[in-house]
Amino acid sequence: MTQSLKRLEEILGCKLLECHPGHFFSLPTDGERILSAVNEILARTSEAVSAMQQLEIAGRLLIGVPDDFKVVDLHGAIPRCAELNRNLRQEVVSALSRGSQ
């Protein structure tokens, strides 16, 4: 059992993990009560670490497509890319859009 877990048990005034011979552990009632909160904390910590490790792309992304390309195929990818990379400006161009400028 880690010192952090022992300290948490002291703070809460209850047993969160029961140790049995042969390195077997079980959750008492109080341990089960706190388990969902612990899982949520771990998930949020993992999200925070991932967010800090993820490189953000910045600048301009020019996507050239053929005239007969169905732009609707990009509708899911473009917003997702923009959500992940807020400093990225995206432009989709085709020969038709260049000709009308």
C-alpha positions in Angstrom: 0.0 0.0 0.0 1.4 3.4 -0.9 2.0 6.2 1.6 -0.5 8.4 -0.4 -3.2 5.9 0.1 -2.5 5.5 3.8 -2.5 9.3 4.1 -5.9 9.5 2.3 -7.3 6.9 4.6 -6.1 9.0 7.6 -7.7 12.1 6.2 -11.0 10.4 5.5 -11.0 8.3 8.7 -11.8 5.1 6.9 -10.3 2.0 5.3 -10.2 2.2 1.5 -8.3 -0.9 0.7 -7.9 -4.2 2.6 -4.7 -6.2 2.2 -4.8 -10.0 2.3 -2.0 -12.5 2.4 -0.4 -13.2 -1.0 -0.6 -9.7 -2.3 -4.4 -9.8 -2.6 -6.4 -6.7 -2.2 -10.1 -6.0 -1.9 -12.3 -2.9 -1.5 -14.3 -2.5 1.7 -17.6 -0.6 1.5 -15.8 2.8 1.9 -13.4 1.9 -0.9 -16.2 1.1 -3.2 -18.0 4.4 -2.3 -15.0 6.4 -3.4 -14.0 4.3 -6.4 -16.1 6.3 -9.0 -14.6 9.6 -7.8 -11.1 8.1 -8.0 -11.8 6.9 -11.5 -13.0 10.3 -12.5 -9.9 12.0 -11.1 -7.7 9.6 -13.0 -9.6 10.1 -16.2 -9.3 13.9 -15.9 -5.7 13.7 -15.0 -5.1 11.6 -18.1 -6.9 14.2 -20.2 -4.9 17.0 -18.8 -1.6 15.2 -19.4 -2.7 14.4 -23.0 -3.7 18.0 -23.6 -0.4 19.3 -22.4 1.6 16.8 -24.5 -0.3 17.3 -27.7 1.4 19.6 -30.2 -0.9 22.3 -31.6 -0.6 23.1 -35.2 -0.7 26.8 -36.1 -0.6 28.8 -39.3 -2.5 28.2 -42.5 -3.7 25.0 -44.1 -4.7 25.2 -47.7 -6.7 22.1 -48.9 -6.8 21.9 -52.7 -9.6 19.6 -54.0 -10.6 18.7 -57.6 -13.7 20.4 -59.1 -15.7 17.2 -58.8 -14.8 16.5 -55.2 -17.7 16.3 -52.8 -16.7 18.9 -50.1 -19.3 17.3 -47.9 -16.8 14.6 -47.3 -14.6 17.1 -45.4 -17.4 18.4 -43.2 -16.5 16.2 -40.2 -12.7 16.5 -40.5 -12.5 20.3 -40.8 -14.4 21.2 -37.6 -12.5 18.5 -35.7 -9.2 19.8 -36.9 -10.2 23.4 -36.0 -11.2 22.2 -32.5 -7.9 20.6 -31.9 -5.8 23.4 -33.4 -7.4 26.7 -32.6 -4.5 28.7 -34.2 -4.8 26.9 -37.5 -6.6 28.7 -40.4 -8.1 26.3 -42.9 -9.0 27.0 -46.5 -10.5 24.7 -49.0 -10.0 25.7 -52.6 -10.8 24.2 -56.0 -10.3 25.3 -59.6 -13.8 26.7 -59.6 -13.2 28.8 -56.5 -9.9 30.1 -57.9 -11.6 31.0 -61.2 -14.3 33.1 -59.5 -11.8 35.3 -57.6 
